[in-house]
């Protein structure tokens, strides 16, 4: 039987005073970095989005630390205390429940005020749901925009998505399971027949990444109300002029789901071609 070497011991090198922005695992605990463990073990104070969640993480690695809540409700109270501690030369760590802090999590005001006060701010990189999803989606990664959570109400969500429709980059969203199907349908209406991916439960036991046209994903019954953490990625629109063959391919796909007028509207938005011409062609294909 192969023997595995024991994990390296935590470093005993003292940490410099300052604020440490520490990434934690998004699911699999083994995604924690050795440097993150060193920092969490060596800090005087750990600001946590949820002290219960962070407490379990620290316990799993045999680390004890002074924890204080720092979420959207407690940040105004916790921030002055943390800044005062930094002023006294303390080592303060900031963590979220999962992944890299400040990505759809509170904390940027603390980082800004710490830097303005002259305190060192150290990024401790690691897991990120955004980057993990991009790595597995099979969509262009040379340019991407993280847009966070879409608004919960449909009208506001459609307006929000319409503002992003002209951006030539892969769009990345977070979404909750109860709103996923509605969001995918609104994205199909706003972005047209773009390629997309839905990544769920990344690095966990039931990790899945499903790829396909937005409308196809919106109609997929497995996304009616899934559980778990979800990342939605939408590929960029076309940068070159679409050909007649491109239009026919997109129309045939759209006609399998929609009436000719609706199919023409969807393809017109996706390919940047005249809706009237596409409707005429859709009628020909339908016949």
SENU-434158 format. One record per atom (N, C-alpha, C): x, y, z; residue in three letters. Coordinates in steps of 0.2 Angstrom, whole numbers, padded with zeros to 4 digits, always signed. Layout:
% residues N
XYZALA ...
***
This chain:
% residues 287
+0004-0006+0000UNK +0000+0000+0000UNK +0004+0006+0000UNK +0003+0011-0005UNK +0007+0017-0005UNK +0006+0021+0001UNK +0011+0024+0004UNK +0011+0028+0009UNK +0011+0036+0007UNK +0007+0040+0010UNK +0007+0047+0008UNK +0011+0051+0014UNK +0015+0055+0012UNK +0018+0059+0017UNK +0014+0063+0021UNK +0015+0065+0027UNK +0011+0069+0031UNK +0011+0076+0028UNK +0005+0080+0030UNK +0005+0086+0027UNK +0010+0091+0031UNK +0013+0096+0027UNK +0018+0100+0031UNK +0015+0104+0037UNK +0019+0105+0041UNK +0017+0109+0047UNK +0016+0116+0046UNK +0011+0119+0049UNK +0010+0126+0048UNK +0017+0130+0050UNK +0018+0135+0046UNK +0024+0139+0046UNK +0024+0143+0053UNK +0030+0143+0056UNK +0030+0147+0062UNK +0033+0154+0061UNK +0033+0156+0055UNK +0036+0163+0054UNK +0030+0168+0056UNK +0032+0173+0060UNK +0026+0177+0062UNK +0024+0182+0056UNK +0017+0183+0056UNK +0014+0187+0051UNK +0015+0195+0052UNK +0016+0198+0047UNK +0017+0206+0047UNK +0010+0208+0049UNK +0010+0214+0053UNK +0003+0217+0054UNK +0000+0219+0048UNK -0007+0219+0048UNK -0011+0221+0042UNK -0017+0217+0042UNK -0021+0219+0036UNK -0027+0215+0035UNK -0026+0210+0029UNK -0028+0204+0031UNK -0027+0198+0026UNK -0034+0196+0023UNK -0034+0197+0017UNK -0041+0195+0013UNK -0040+0188+0011UNK -0043+0183+0014UNK -0041+0176+0014UNK -0047+0172+0010UNK -0045+0169+0005UNK -0050+0165+0001UNK -0050+0158+0005UNK -0056+0155+0005UNK -0058+0149+0008UNK -0061+0144+0003UNK -0061+0138+0004UNK -0064+0133+0000UNK -0072+0135-0002UNK -0074+0133-0008UNK -0081+0134-0010UNK -0085+0128-0009UNK -0081+0123-0007UNK -0085+0116-0006UNK -0080+0111-0003UNK -0075+0109-0007UNK -0070+0104-0005UNK -0065+0107+0000UNK -0065+0105+0006UNK -0061+0108+0011UNK -0053+0107+0009UNK -0051+0103+0005UNK -0044+0102+0003UNK -0042+0107-0002UNK -0047+0112-0004UNK -0045+0117-0008UNK -0042+0123-0004UNK -0042+0123+0002UNK -0038+0128+0006UNK -0031+0128+0005UNK -0028+0134+0004UNK -0021+0134+0003UNK -0017+0134+0010UNK -0011+0131+0009UNK -0006+0131+0015UNK -0005+0138+0018UNK -0005+0143+0013UNK -0003+0150+0016UNK -0010+0152+0019UNK -0016+0151+0017UNK -0022+0153+0020UNK -0022+0150+0027UNK -0020+0143+0028UNK -0020+0140+0035UNK -0015+0144+0039UNK -0009+0146+0036UNK -0004+0149+0040UNK -0007+0156+0043UNK -0010+0160+0038UNK -0013+0166+0040UNK -0019+0165+0046UNK -0023+0161+0044UNK -0029+0160+0049UNK -0026+0158+0056UNK -0021+0154+0056UNK -0018+0152+0063UNK -0014+0157+0066UNK -0011+0162+0062UNK -0007+0167+0065UNK -0010+0174+0066UNK -0017+0174+0064UNK -0020+0181+0065UNK -0023+0182+0072UNK -0023+0188+0074UNK -0026+0190+0081UNK -0033+0190+0080UNK -0036+0191+0075UNK -0044+0192+0074UNK -0046+0189+0067UNK -0051+0186+0067UNK -0054+0183+0060UNK -0061+0186+0060UNK -0062+0190+0054UNK -0069+0193+0053UNK -0072+0188+0048UNK -0078+0185+0050UNK -0081+0180+0046UNK -0088+0182+0045UNK -0090+0181+0038UNK -0097+0182+0036UNK -0102+0178+0041UNK -0100+0172+0043UNK -0104+0168+0047UNK -0099+0164+0052UNK -0099+0166+0058UNK -0094+0163+0063UNK -0095+0156+0063UNK -0101+0153+0063UNK -0102+0146+0063UNK -0099+0142+0057UNK -0100+0145+0051UNK -0097+0142+0045UNK -0089+0142+0046UNK -0086+0148+0047UNK -0079+0148+0048UNK -0076+0144+0054UNK -0080+0144+0059UNK -0078+0140+0065UNK -0077+0132+0063UNK -0082+0130+0059UNK -0081+0123+0057UNK -0075+0122+0052UNK -0074+0127+0048UNK -0068+0126+0044UNK -0061+0126+0048UNK -0061+0131+0053UNK -0055+0131+0057UNK -0054+0125+0061UNK -0060+0122+0064UNK -0060+0116+0068UNK -0057+0110+0064UNK -0059+0110+0057UNK -0057+0104+0053UNK -0049+0104+0052UNK -0046+0110+0053UNK -0039+0110+0052UNK -0035+0111+0059UNK -0039+0111+0065UNK -0036+0111+0071UNK -0034+0118+0073UNK -0037+0123+0070UNK -0035+0130+0071UNK -0040+0133+0076UNK -0038+0137+0081UNK -0042+0141+0085UNK -0041+0148+0084UNK -0046+0152+0084UNK -0045+0159+0082UNK -0050+0163+0085UNK -0049+0170+0087UNK -0054+0174+0089UNK -0059+0176+0083UNK -0065+0175+0083UNK -0069+0176+0078UNK -0074+0182+0079UNK -0076+0186+0074UNK -0081+0191+0075UNK -0085+0191+0068UNK -0091+0192+0069UNK -0096+0192+0063UNK -0094+0198+0059UNK -0094+0198+0053UNK -0093+0203+0048UNK -0097+0202+0042UNK -0104+0203+0042UNK -0108+0202+0036UNK -0111+0209+0035UNK -0116+0209+0030UNK -0119+0215+0028UNK -0123+0219+0034UNK -0125+0215+0039UNK -0129+0218+0044UNK -0124+0220+0050UNK -0118+0217+0051UNK -0114+0218+0056UNK -0108+0222+0054UNK -0107+0223+0048UNK -0100+0226+0046UNK -0100+0233+0049UNK -0105+0237+0049UNK -0104+0244+0052UNK -0102+0244+0059UNK -0104+0239+0063UNK -0101+0239+0069UNK -0094+0236+0070UNK -0093+0231+0066UNK -0087+0227+0066UNK -0081+0231+0063UNK -0082+0235+0058UNK -0077+0238+0054UNK -0073+0243+0059UNK -0076+0247+0063UNK -0072+0252+0067UNK -0067+0248+0072UNK -0070+0242+0075UNK -0066+0238+0079UNK -0060+0235+0076UNK -0061+0233+0070UNK -0055+0230+0066UNK -0050+0235+0064UNK -0052+0241+0062UNK -0048+0247+0061UNK -0044+0249+0067UNK -0047+0249+0073UNK -0044+0250+0079UNK -0038+0245+0080UNK -0040+0239+0079UNK -0035+0233+0080UNK -0029+0234+0076UNK -0031+0236+0069UNK -0025+0237+0065UNK -0021+0242+0067UNK -0024+0248+0069UNK -0020+0253+0072UNK -0015+0252+0078UNK -0017+0246+0081UNK -0013+0244+0087UNK -0008+0239+0084UNK -0007+0237+0078UNK -0002+0233+0075UNK -0005+0226+0075UNK -0011+0225+0075UNK -0014+0218+0075UNK -0014+0215+0068UNK -0014+0208+0067UNK -0015+0205+0061UNK -0023+0202+0061UNK -0026+0205+0056UNK -0033+0204+0055UNK -0035+0200+0048UNK -0038+0195+0049UNK -0040+0191+0043UNK -0048+0192+0041UNK -0049+0193+0035UNK -0056+0194+0033UNK -0058+0188+0028UNK -0063+0184+0030UNK -0065+0178+0026UNK -0073+0179+0025UNK -0075+0175+0019UNK -0082+0175+0018UNK -0084+0167+0019UNK -0090+0166+0018UNK -0092+0159+0020UNK -0089+0154+0015UNK -0088+0156+0009UNK -0085+0152+0004UNK -0081+0156-0002UNK -0076+0154-0004UNK -0073+0158-0009UNK -0069+0164-0007UNK -0068+0168-0012UNK -0064+0174-0011UNK -0068+0180-0008UNK -0066+0183-0003UNK -0070+0188+0000UNK -0071+0194-0005UNK -0076+0198-0004UNK -0078+0204-0008UNK -0081+0202-0015UNK -0081+0196-0017UNK -0085+0194-0023UNK -0092+0192-0021UNK -0096+0197-0022UNK -0103+0197-0020UNK -0104+0196-0012UNK -0099+0198-0008UNK -0099+0198-0001UNK -0097+0205+0001UNK -0099+0207+0008UNK -0096+0213+0010UNK -0089+0213+0012UNK -0086+0219+0012UNK -0079+0219+0014UNK -0075+0225+0011UNK -0077+0227+0005UNK -0073+0232+0001UNK -0072+0238+0005UNK -0077+0240+0009UNK -0076+0246+0013UNK -0071+0246+0018UNK -0070+0240+0021UNK -0065+0238+0026UNK -0058+0239+0023UNK -0058+0235+0017UNK -0051+0236+0013UNK -0050+0243+0011UNK -0055+0247+0009UNK -0053+0254+0007UNK -0051+0258+0013UNK -0054+0257+0018UNK -0053+0261+0024UNK -0046+0259+0027UNK -0045+0253+0027UNK -0038+0250+0030UNK -0033+0253+0026UNK -0033+0253+0019UNK -0028+0256+0015UNK -0027+0263+0015UNK -0033+0267+0016UNK -0033+0274+0017UNK -0029+0276+0023UNK -0030+0272+0028UNK -0027+0273+0035UNK -0020+0271+0035UNK -0017+0268+0029UNK -0010+0267+0029UNK -0008+0260+0031UNK -0013+0255+0032UNK -0012+0248+0034UNK -0011+0244+0028UNK -0006+0239+0029UNK -0005+0235+0023UNK -0011+0230+0022UNK -0013+0229+0016UNK -0018+0224+0014UNK -0015+0218+0010UNK -0016+0212+0012UNK -0012+0207+0009UNK -0018+0202+0006UNK -0018+0201-0001UNK -0023+0196-0003UNK -0020+0189-0003UNK -0024+0185+0000UNK -0022+0178+0001UNK -0026+0174-0004UNK -0024+0173-0010UNK -0028+0170-0016UNK -0030+0162-0015UNK -0035+0160-0018UNK -0037+0153-0017UNK -0044+0152-0021UNK -0048+0148-0019UNK -0054+0146-0022UNK -0059+0152-0024UNK -0062+0152-0030UNK -0067+0157-0032UNK -0072+0153-0037UNK -0078+0154-0035UNK -0083+0150-0039UNK -0083+0153-0046UNK -0082+0160-0047UNK -0082+0163-0053UNK -0077+0160-0058UNK -0071+0159-0055UNK -0065+0157-0059UNK -0066+0149-0061UNK -0068+0146-0055UNK -0069+0138-0056UNK -0074+0137-0062UNK -0080+0141-0062UNK -0085+0140-0067UNK -0082+0142-0074UNK -0079+0147-0074UNK -0076+0149-0081UNK -0071+0144-0083UNK -0067+0140-0079UNK -0063+0135-0081UNK -0066+0129-0084UNK -0072+0128-0082UNK -0076+0122-0084UNK -0081+0123-0089UNK -0083+0129-0091UNK -0089+0131-0095UNK -0088+0130-0102UNK -0082+0130-0104UNK -0080+0130-0112UNK -0082+0136-0116UNK -0083+0142-0112UNK -0084+0148-0115UNK -0078+0152-0116UNK -0078+0158-0120UNK -0072+0162-0120UNK -0070+0165-0114UNK -0064+0165-0112UNK -0061+0168-0105UNK -0057+0173-0106UNK -0055+0176-0112UNK -0051+0181-0113UNK -0053+0188-0111UNK -0060+0188-0111UNK -0064+0194-0108UNK -0070+0191-0104UNK -0071+0193-0098UNK -0077+0191-0095UNK -0079+0197-0090UNK -0086+0197-0088UNK -0088+0202-0084UNK -0092+0198-0078UNK -0090+0199-0072UNK -0094+0196-0067UNK -0100+0201-0065UNK -0106+0199-0065UNK -0112+0204-0064UNK -0115+0202-0058UNK -0113+0197-0054UNK -0116+0196-0047UNK -0123+0193-0048UNK -0127+0194-0043UNK -0134+0192-0043UNK -0139+0196-0047UNK -0143+0194-0052UNK -0148+0198-0055UNK -0153+0200-0050UNK -0157+0205-0051UNK -0162+0207-0047UNK -0167+0202-0047UNK -0171+0201-0041UNK -0176+0195-0040UNK -0182+0196-0044UNK -0184+0202-0045UNK -0191+0204-0049UNK -0189+0204-0056UNK -0194+0201-0060UNK -0193+0200-0067UNK -0192+0206-0071UNK -0196+0211-0070UNK -0195+0218-0073UNK -0188+0221-0072UNK -0186+0221-0066UNK -0180+0224-0064UNK -0174+0219-0067UNK -0175+0213-0067UNK -0170+0208-0070UNK -0170+0209-0078UNK -0175+0210-0081UNK -0175+0211-0088UNK -0171+0217-0090UNK -0173+0223-0086UNK -0169+0229-0087UNK -0162+0229-0086UNK -0160+0225-0081UNK -0153+0224-0079UNK -0149+0220-0084UNK -0153+0215-0087UNK -0150+0211-0092UNK -0149+0214-0099UNK -0154+0218-0100UNK -0154+0222-0107UNK -0148+0227-0107UNK -0146+0230-0101UNK -0140+0234-0101UNK -0133+0230-0102UNK -0134+0224-0101UNK -0127+0220-0102UNK -0127+0216-0109UNK -0133+0217-0113UNK -0133+0213-0119UNK -0128+0215-0124UNK -0126+0222-0124UNK -0121+0224-0129UNK -0113+0223-0127UNK -0112+0220-0122UNK -0105+0219-0119UNK -0102+0213-0123UNK -0097+0213-0126UNK -0094+0208-0130UNK -0089+0204-0125UNK -0092+0201-0120UNK -0088+0197-0116UNK -0092+0191-0113UNK -0089+0186-0110UNK -0093+0181-0107UNK -0095+0184-0100UNK -0102+0183-0099UNK -0105+0186-0093UNK -0106+0181-0088UNK -0104+0182-0082UNK -0105+0177-0076UNK -0110+0180-0071UNK -0114+0176-0069UNK -0119+0178-0064UNK -0119+0173-0058UNK -0121+0175-0052UNK -0123+0170-0047UNK -0131+0170-0047UNK -0134+0165-0045UNK -0141+0164-0045UNK -0143+0159-0040UNK -0149+0160-0037UNK -0152+0155-0032UNK -0156+0150-0036UNK -0157+0144-0033UNK -0160+0139-0036UNK -0168+0141-0038UNK -0171+0144-0033UNK -0178+0145-0034UNK -0180+0150-0040UNK -0175+0154-0042UNK -0176+0159-0047UNK -0172+0157-0053UNK -0169+0151-0054UNK -0164+0150-0059UNK -0168+0149-0066UNK -0174+0146-0066UNK -0177+0145-0072UNK -0180+0151-0075UNK -0182+0156-0070UNK -0185+0162-0073UNK -0179+0167-0075UNK -0173+0166-0072UNK -0168+0170-0074UNK -0165+0168-0081UNK -0165+0161-0082UNK -0163+0158-0088UNK -0167+0161-0094UNK -0174+0161-0093UNK -0179+0163-0098UNK -0178+0170-0099UNK -0177+0174-0094UNK -0176+0181-0096UNK -0169+0182-0099UNK -0164+0178-0098UNK -0158+0179-0101UNK -0158+0177-0109UNK -0162+0172-0110UNK -0164+0170-0117UNK -0167+0175-0121UNK -0172+0179-0117UNK -0175+0184-0121UNK -0171+0190-0122UNK -0166+0192-0117UNK -0162+0197-0117UNK -0156+0196-0122UNK -0153+0190-0122UNK -0147+0189-0126UNK -0148+0185-0132UNK -0154+0182-0133UNK -0155+0178-0139UNK -0151+0171-0138UNK -0150+0169-0144UNK -0147+0162-0145UNK -0140+0161-0143UNK -0138+0163-0138UNK -0131+0163-0136UNK -0129+0156-0132UNK -0123+0154-0133UNK -0121+0148-0129UNK -0120+0150-0122UNK -0122+0145-0117UNK -0121+0147-0110UNK -0120+0140-0106UNK -0119+0141-0100UNK -0117+0135-0096UNK -0120+0137-0089UNK -0123+0132-0085UNK -0125+0132-0078UNK -0120+0127-0074UNK -0117+0130-0070UNK -0112+0126-0065UNK -0115+0126-0058UNK -0116+0120-0056UNK -0119+0119-0049UNK -0115+0115-0044UNK -0115+0117-0038UNK -0111+0113-0033UNK -0104+0112-0035UNK -0101+0117-0037UNK -0094+0116-0039UNK -0089+0114-0033UNK -0085+0109-0035UNK -0080+0106-0030UNK -0084+0101-0025UNK -0090+0101-0025UNK -0094+0096-0021UNK -0096+0090-0024UNK -0099+0086-0020UNK -0101+0079-0022UNK -0105+0079-0028UNK -0110+0083-0029UNK -0115+0083-0034UNK -0113+0089-0039UNK -0107+0090-0040UNK -0105+0095-0045UNK -0107+0093-0052UNK -0110+0098-0056UNK -0113+0097-0062UNK -0111+0104-0066UNK -0110+0103-0073UNK -0109+0109-0077UNK -0113+0107-0084UNK -0118+0110-0085UNK -0122+0109-0091UNK -0122+0115-0096UNK -0120+0113-0102UNK -0119+0118-0107UNK -0124+0117-0113UNK -0126+0123-0116UNK -0130+0123-0122UNK -0133+0130-0123UNK -0137+0131-0128UNK -0140+0137-0129UNK -0145+0139-0123UNK -0145+0146-0122UNK -0149+0148-0117UNK -0156+0146-0116UNK -0159+0146-0122UNK -0166+0144-0122UNK -0167+0136-0120UNK -0162+0132-0122UNK -0162+0125-0121UNK -0161+0124-0113UNK -0157+0128-0110UNK -0156+0127-0103UNK -0162+0130-0099UNK -0165+0135-0102UNK -0171+0138-0098UNK -0176+0133-0098UNK -0177+0129-0103UNK -0182+0124-0104UNK -0181+0117-0100UNK -0174+0116-0098UNK -0172+0110-0095UNK -0176+0109-0088UNK -0179+0104-0087UNK -0183+0103-0081UNK -0178+0102-0075UNK -0172+0100-0076UNK -0168+0100-0070UNK -0166+0106-0067UNK -0167+0112-0070UNK -0166+0119-0068UNK -0173+0122-0065UNK -0178+0118-0064UNK -0184+0121-0062UNK -0183+0124-0055UNK -0180+0120-0051UNK -0179+0123-0044UNK -0173+0119-0041UNK -0167+0119-0043UNK -0162+0115-0041UNK -0159+0118-0034UNK -0156+0113-0030UNK -0153+0115-0024UNK -0145+0117-0025UNK -0142+0120-0021UNK -0135+0121-0021UNK -0133+0128-0024UNK -0127+0130-0024UNK -0124+0136-0026UNK -0124+0135-0034UNK -0126+0141-0037UNK -0126+0141-0045UNK -0123+0147-0048UNK -0119+0145-0053UNK -0116+0150-0057UNK -0118+0149-0064UNK -0121+0155-0067UNK -0123+0155-0074UNK -0118+0159-0078UNK -0116+0156-0084UNK -0111+0159-0088UNK -0115+0160-0095UNK -0114+0166-0098UNK -0117+0167-0105UNK -0111+0169-0110UNK -0111+0166-0115UNK -0105+0168-0120UNK -0106+0174-0123UNK -0101+0177-0126UNK -0102+0184-0129UNK -0106+0184-0135UNK -0109+0189-0137UNK -0112+0189-0144UNK -0107+0189-0150UNK -0109+0189-0156UNK -0105+0188-0161UNK -0101+0194-0163UNK -0095+0194-0165UNK -0091+0200-0166UNK -0090+0200-0174UNK -0092+0195-0178UNK -0091+0195-0185UNK -0098+0194-0188UNK -0099+0197-0194UNK -0106+0197-0197UNK -0108+0189-0198UNK -0114+0188-0196UNK -0117+0181-0197UNK -0119+0180-0205UNK -0118+0174-0207UNK -0119+0172-0213UNK -0126+0169-0214UNK -0128+0168-0220UNK -0135+0165-0221UNK -0136+0158-0218UNK -0130+0154-0218UNK -0130+0148-0215UNK -0131+0148-0208UNK -0127+0153-0205UNK -0128+0154-0198UNK -0135+0156-0196UNK -0138+0160-0200UNK -0145+0162-0199UNK -0150+0156-0199UNK -0149+0152-0204UNK -0153+0146-0205UNK -0152+0141-0199UNK -0146+0140-0197UNK -0145+0136-0191UNK -0148+0138-0185UNK -0148+0145-0184UNK -0151+0148-0178UNK -0158+0147-0178UNK -0161+0149-0184UNK -0168+0149-0185UNK -0171+0142-0184UNK -0168+0137-0187UNK -0170+0130-0186UNK -0171+0128-0179UNK -0166+0130-0175UNK -0166+0128-0168UNK -0171+0132-0164UNK -0172+0139-0166UNK -0177+0143-0163UNK -0184+0140-0165UNK -0185+0138-0171UNK -0192+0136-0174UNK -0194+0129-0170UNK -0189+0126-0168UNK -0191+0120-0164UNK -0194+0121-0157UNK -0194+0128-0155UNK -0197+0129-0149UNK -0202+0135-0149UNK -0201+0139-0155UNK -0205+0145-0155UNK -0209+0146-0161UNK -0214+0151-0161UNK -0217+0152-0167UNK -0213+0156-0172UNK -0214+0157-0179UNK -0209+0160-0183UNK -0208+0168-0181UNK -0213+0171-0179UNK -0211+0178-0177UNK -0207+0179-0171UNK -0208+0174-0166UNK -0204+0174-0160UNK -0197+0172-0162UNK -0196+0167-0166UNK -0190+0164-0168UNK -0186+0169-0172UNK -0189+0173-0176UNK -0186+0178-0180UNK -0183+0184-0175UNK -0187+0185-0170UNK -0185+0191-0165UNK -0179+0188-0161UNK -0179+0182-0159UNK -0173+0179-0155UNK -0167+0179-0159UNK -0167+0177-0165UNK -0161+0176-0169UNK -0159+0183-0171UNK -0164+0188-0173UNK -0162+0195-0174UNK -0157+0198-0169UNK -0159+0197-0163UNK -0156+0199-0157UNK -0149+0196-0156UNK -0149+0189-0157UNK -0143+0186-0156UNK -0137+0187-0162UNK -0140+0188-0168UNK -0135+0188-0174UNK -0135+0195-0177UNK -0139+0200-0174UNK -0138+0207-0177UNK -0141+0207-0184UNK -0146+0203-0186UNK -0148+0203-0193UNK -0155+0206-0193UNK -0158+0209-0199UNK -0164+0212-0199UNK -0170+0207-0197UNK -0174+0209-0193UNK -0179+0204-0190UNK -0184+0203-0196UNK -0186+0207-0200UNK -0191+0206-0206UNK -0188+0201-0211UNK -0182+0201-0212UNK -0179+0196-0217UNK -0179+0189-0214UNK -0177+0189-0207UNK -0177+0183-0204UNK -0184+0180-0203UNK -0189+0184-0202UNK -0196+0182-0202UNK -0198+0178-0209UNK -0196+0182-0214UNK -0198+0179-0221UNK -0194+0172-0222UNK -0188+0172-0219UNK -0184+0165-0220UNK -0187+0160-0215UNK -0189+0162-0210UNK -0192+0158-0205UNK -0199+0154-0208UNK -0203+0158-0211UNK -0209+0156-0214UNK -0207+0151-0220UNK -0202+0152-0224UNK -0200+0148-0229UNK -0197+0141-0226UNK -0193+0141-0220UNK -0191+0135-0217UNK -0197+0131-0214UNK -0202+0135-0211UNK -0207+0132-0208UNK -0211+0128-0213UNK -0212+0131-0219UNK -0216+0127-0225UNK -0212+0121-0227UNK 
***
